[in-house]
Amino acid sequence: MAFPNVRLASRPLHFIYVCDCSGSMEAQGKIESLNQAIRQSLPGMAAVARDNPEARVLVRAVRFADRAAWHILTPTPVEDLEWVDLQAGGVTAMGEALELLAAELRSPPMEQRALPPVLVLISDGQPTDDFEAGLAALMAEPWARRAVRLAIAMGHDADGEVLQRFIGSDPARGSAGGALPPGEVPGASGEMPRHGPGRSPRRPLQAANATTLARYIQWASTAVVGAASSSASRLADAAASQEAVPLPDLPPTELDPLDEPDPLKW
């Protein structure tokens, strides 16, 4: 007896960049490096999406400077996305950016069948508005608490404490009995991160130059998306499950002795 060719509906996976576009991002080619890194990562993300047809990868972006606004408001299939360059100028309304993000992570508009979203915060400075209110609004949303939250610090002037609070606590630093805090994302082992000191994805990733930034963006848009996408086949109901997405190992950077460092340092 022949069975009909039934195609199961794919689960949406929302990948959202939250990008600092303050005036300091104009210095040393930072904003150009960010635009180039994101644009160059899109083919790899599209390839991961094709390899994981059970997930529908949708990309959006928030920009923040004097005010926060959606750079890409409509969830766009990665294969259809044409990146429009970000422009820098102004201060750092990071708290407002998190409030914008919180509004889109409510259900609705978030679909009940969605996979845990991937949120990537990129900044080179410190918030100039009410970060506390923005973070509280974001973390009040269940989808935000279950999201894969990553942060990339561009240079050494970024507020590492603020970025760490966006991510959440680092299980590598330990907790009672060695257990992960509720809602936290484990490392590649599924229990505790296997990364060395300062190399856990549950800490802000330090991008000291354009080369490192590009590698971190590529890692987030391919390896992390692949891990989140593949969970579609493992979870019976992603909306109800509390299972975390295991994070893959970080890419090599110029901190590794075999790498050739980029001459430009931020």
N, C-alpha and C positions, 0 to 999 in steps of 0.2 A: 504494500500500500504506500503510495507516494504521499509525503507530507508537504504541506504548503511551505514556501520559503517565507518565513515570518521574521521580520527585522524588529528587534526589540528597540524601544525608544531609548536614545542615549540620555545620560544624565548631564545636566549643565555643570561645568566647572568654571567658576568665575576667577579670573586672574586679574588683579587690580594693582597697578603701579600708583604710588602716592609720592609725587616728585616735588622736591624743594626747588623753587625757581626764584629764590631771593637774589638780591644783587650780588652777593658773594659768589654765586654760581657763575658769574661772568668771568671771574678771575681764572687765569691759567687754563683756559679752555675747558672748564668743568662741564658747562651746559652742552657744549659741542660733543664732548666725550660721552655724556649720558645719552644724547640723541643717537649718536652713532652706535653705542652699545645696544640700545633697545632695538634699533632698526636691524642691526646685523643678527640679533637673536631670533627674529620672527621666523625665518625659514626653518630653523631647528625646532622651534615650538610647533610649527605646523606639521613637521615630520612626526613629532611625538604624538600629536593629535590624530594623525592618520593611522599610527600604529596602535592606538587605543580607541577604536570606534565606539566603545560603550560610553565614552565621555565626550561631551561637546565643549571644547575649550573656547571660552568667550573672554575677550580682553577689554579692559577699560583703564582709564587713567585719570587721576586727580592731580592738579597742579596747585601749588600754594606759594604766594609771595605776600603782597599787601593784603590780599584776600585769597580765599580758596575757591576754586571752580573746577568743574569737570572738564578735562581736556578731551576725553572720550567718554561721553555719557551713555551712549547706547551700547549694550553688550554686543561686541562684534566678533564673529567667528575669526579665529586667528588667520585662517587662510585668506580672508577678505580684507584684512587690516592693512591700511596704508598709513604709516606713522607720519604725523605732522610735527615738525620740530617745535620743542618747547623754547620759550624765550625767557631770559632772566631779568630781574629788576624789582627792587622793593625789599620788604622785610620778610618775616617768616611766620605766617599764620598757620602753623601746624595744627593747633587745636581746632580751628575751623575746618581744616581738611578732614580731621577725624570725625567731626560731626557730620559732614557731608557723606562720608563713608558709612557711618552708622545708619543714616536714613535709608541707604540702598541695601543694607544688610538685614533690614526688617523683613518679616514674612507676612504678607507680600511687601515688596516686589520679589524677594527671593523665593524661588520655587521650593516646595517641600521635598522634591526628589533630588535636589542639587547635591553635588559632592561638596565637601568642605572647601571653601574658597582659599585662594592663595593671595595674601596681601604683602606687598613689598614696599616698605617705606625707605626712601632715599633722601638723605639730607647732609649738608655740610656745615650746619650751624646750630643755633639754639632757637627754640620757639620764642616769638615776641608777643604772643597772645595767650589766652587761657588754655594751656595744654591740659591742665587737670580736668577741666570741664569736658574737653573734647575726648580725652581718654575714657572718662567715666561714661559718656554717652555711647562710645563705641563698645566698651566692654559690658554694657547693659544688654547688648544684643547677643542671643545664643549663637548665631552664626559667626559673630566675631570671636567669641570665646573658643569655638571649635575650628576656627580658621588656622591655616598654616601662616604664621606671622613672621616675616623676615625683615631685617633692617640692614641697610648698607650705609656706612659712614664714609663720606667722600672727604678724605683728608683728616687731619687731627684736631680740627676746630669743632667738629660735630659733637653734640651733647650726648655722650655715650650712655649716661644714666637715663635720659629721656628715651633713647632708642631701645634700651634694655627693658624699660617699663612697657613700651609698645609690644615687644616680643613676649614678655612674661619672664618668670624666673628660669634660671638655667639649671636643669637637673644635674649637670656635671658638678655643681657646687654642693650637691647633696641635700637630703631631707631626711626626716625621721625614718629610720629603718632602710634608707636607700631607695624608698619608693618615690615615684614621680608624683608631683602635686596634681590634683584633679584638673583635667582638661589640658594638661601639658603634652607636648609632642616629644616622643622618645627619639633617641638617635638611631643610627642605621642598624644597631643590634636589635632594636625592638624593645630594649629595656633601658639601657643607659648609653649616652653618646660614646663613640669610639674615637673621637677626635682628641688631639692633644690639647694642652693648655692654650687658651686663646683661639682655638680653632673650631669651637663648637658652633653650629648654625643657630643654636639657641642663645648666642651672644651677637651683638652687632658685628657685621663683617667689615673689616677695615680696608678700604680701597685707597691706597696711597698714590695711585697713578691710573692712567687710562687703561693700561693692560689688565691690571687687577680688577678694575670696575667691569670691564667687558667679560672677564671670566666669571665673575659672580653673577652678572646679569644672565649670561648664557646658562650657568648652573641652575639658577632659579627658574628659567623659562623652559628648560629641557628636563634635567634630572628630577627636579622637584615636581614639575607638572606631570612627568611620567609616573612618579610615585603616587601622586594624588589621583591620576587618571586610572591607574591599575586597580585602585581600591573599588572601582565600580563593579568589578567582577567578584570582589570578596565580601562586599557588604550587601546584606539582603535588603536593607532600607537605610540609605545614607542619612536621611533626614532624622531618623530616630536613633541611629547608632552613636555611641560615644567613643568608638574606636578611633585612635589617633592615626595620623598618616606618618609612617616612619620616614625620616629624612635621610637622603643619601649622603655619602661622604662629600666633603667640600672639594672643590678643584684645587690643583696646585696654584700657587701664586709666586710672586717674586721673592717671597720669604724663603722659598725652597732653594737650596744651593745649586740645583741644576738649571734653574730658570735664568733667563737674561732679563735683568731689571729694566723697566722703562726709564729713560733718562729724565722724564718730567715727573717731579714729585709735588704733591699738593700739600 
